[in-house]
Amino acid sequence: MHAFELELHRELPPGHPLHGVKATAVARCERCDDILFSVANQPFPWAVVHLTWTGREERAP
């Protein structure tokens, strides 16, 4: 698994729409560090995520 996918799964708390979902990084904006993920088996095929790179689960907003 790519580092972006690993960090995404580390950061997502239970209850987040992407928690436990297969997501594959397909593009990165180098200017703002946002990652575009292709999302499998969901009503939304794409997700743009700004990873914090803390290596731990984030708090839900």
N, C-alpha and C positions, 0 to 999 in steps of 0.2 A: 504494500500500500504506500502511496506517495505521502510525503511529509504533510502536505496540505490536508489530506483526508484524515491522517492520524491526529493532527492538531484539532481539526473540526470535531472529531468524535471525543477528544479529551475535554473540549470546552463546553459541549452542549449539555445542559441540565435536563433531567427528566421533565417531560411536558413541552419541551421545545419542539416545534413542527419538524425539525430535521433530526431529532434524537432517534437513533436506531434505524435511520433511513440510509440506504446505499446512495452515496453522493460521490461523484468523481470530479476532481478539479479539471477544468478544461481551459481556463485562461486566468491571467493575473494582470491587474492594472499596476504597473510599477510605480506610477505617480501617487496612487492613494492606497496601495496594498490590498485592495479588494480582490477577492477570488470569486470567479464564476464557477459554480458547480452544476453539473448535470445530475438531476435527481431522478431516481428510478421508482416506478410504481406509486407515484403520487399524483394528485390533481395538478400540481405545479411542476413543470419539467425542468425549471432552472431556479437557482438561488444565488444571490450575490451576498457574500459574507465577508465581514472585516474581522479577521482573526486577531486575537490579542497576543498570542504566543506566550501565554503565562504557563502553559503546560498543565493547567488544572481546570476543573469545571468552573464555569462562570455562573454568577447569580442570574436568575431569570429577571427580566426587567419588570 
